[in-house]
Amino acid sequence: TYPEVLNAMGIHGFEVPADYQIVTEILRKLKMPPFDEAPAFTLKDIWLRYHWPLLAACFGIGLIGLLALRLLLAKRELVSAYRHESYQRRQLQEKETRLRGIIETVPDCIKIVDRQGRLIELNAAGLALIEAESFTQVTGIDILDLIVPQDREAFLNLHRKVLEGTPVQLEYEMIGLKGTRRKMQTRALPIVEQGQTAYLGISRCLLYTSDAAYEEDSVD
């Protein structure tokens, strides 16, 4: 009988346990009521238990999204700036090419002279005037060496005034590398070349002193 079984098991009676935690654990392991079914969780339960981690995760995802958007916008700005700069560079190169073409075809001699009086640029008409085969032949030449001695002081005054910022016009005589003597008219104005003050000279041959005939040809 039931009492005999209990006596055989050494159970002589029941009493109210002081700690139900042990009972709860036994019932849970045996999957007895009320632990025989899996508990049902709602979104509210999840929110109440995990709302701070969820908020932190949402904040992190939002921050990453904002950074990604900012990087995308910055990339677009850089691409746009690069395209604009490339376009401006091409435009500048085209303008420089056109200007170089004009300078090389005009009959006037166009030259750039640095502070020391040395030639740093000269167009084709100027090369023909000083009777040079190429610019390499006269690169860095002291332009004063081409001026006749009696006009060198006046040409030095032109050089000083232009470097001080005053446009100047002067008539003088020069002798080419092959000995041809010419009377020249030069207009000079100050410019900045590679961060240094220099001057741009535009010159025209008035006459060949060998035959005293005025020429209309423009040279430098």
Buried (B, 14 or more C-beta within 10 A) or exposed (E): EEEEEEEEEEEEEEEEEEEEEEEEEEBEEEEEEEBEEEEEEEEEEEEEEEEEEEEEEEEEEEEEEEEEEEEEEEEEEEEEEEEEEEEEEEEEEEEEEEEEEEBEEBBBBBBBBBEEBBBBBBBBBBBBBBBBEEBEEBEEBEBBEBBBEEBBEEBEEBBEBBBEEEEBEBEBBBBBBEEBEBBBBBBBBBEEBEEEBBBBBBBBBBBBBEEEEEBEEBBB
